[in-house]
């Protein structure tokens, strides 16, 4: 449980939360759009610090590790508080909030987000999944689109049969938690680069290459799609997702699942969320145009019966920093409306375009203009030497190099 502020500065509050580990924190000043918020650098969390549940292992582009939202959930909230993510993606913040006994709100403009998040609030028994699969036909014939470059004809028939079953159950209003779980797992197993996926070898499962690109991959590797038992692979992945899940975690997810609210829409206009109700927002927004969410998900959209083109038109892909900043300015105004007085926003950003753009320099002015106070920039850095070198240390050639989170607060009297 997070300690009370008691009028303490954020620096002191953070130090009290970290305990002896706070001695390693490097404190500096960040240059952000004319402002000078404090900057805190430390190994605030690690992958070993709290072993993440395997139920998070649903692939999606540009998602953060569960330790990130859990750090801020523990820091800023108590049981029963509302935790929100306006760019929910695979639902990492939502699931961690559920584990922690918080109330959950999740939003994403892409309906795939709900499809791959909601079922995990009702984790099934493996035996129940196995039984349901025995009642689903494996005979579906060919798809209405050419998928021969990805699947063996037998595998394609099973995928088509499963798709028909799930869409029929949804249309009739008879879809239940088991159907949603099976659909989620199958969506995650459509393509990948190991024998745990339905497809022949291709890119990682968070990216679906075009049919033309897959043909080139097949020619280059000299490969032909072989038969994959889709039902067996769904069971295998189910066992993996549920392995290590404790009874307490199950109970907390089930409890959160009874009240969780999912929205599918623009983060700038979440009319279904009342004013002054969200205690904490933890999110990572789309970073300019470096992740092609539309192209990555075309096959998942087909399987789930979603209109890829319609979804693509709703996804904001800003190509310039100015465009991105304008969108985020509107997002922050909406976040200010729904954040409770005394509440917080932890906004994960990164260095993009080969470190030439540091988005916190553009995020801080957006938050301030909306009415928030900026408490600081937290940089979670597992390996760093001197403060002067922090900007240059990266894990990837491009994209997000470090966990960089801008922390905002809303005054209690607001």
Secondary structure, 3 states (H helix, E strand, C coil): CCCCCCCCCHHHHHHHHHHHHHHHCEEEECCECCECCEEEEECCCCCCCCCCCHHHCCCCCCCCCHHHHHHHHHHHCCCCCEEEECCCCCCHHHHHHHHCCCEEEEECCCCHHHHHHHHHHHCCCHHHHHHHHHCCCCCCCCCCCCCCCCCCHHHHHHHHHHHHHHHHHHHHCCCCHHHHHHHHHHHHCCCECCCCCCCCECCCCCCCCCHHHHHHHHHHHCCCCCCCCHHHHHHHHHHHHHCCCCHHHHHHHHHHHCCCEEECCCCCCCCCCCCCCEEEEEEECCCCCCCCHHHHCHHHHHHCCCCHHHHHHHCCCCCCHHHHHHHHHHHHHHHHHHEEEEEEEEEEECEECCCCEECHHHHHHHHHHHCCEEEEEEEECCCCCCHHHHHHCCCCCCCCCCEEEEEEECCCCC
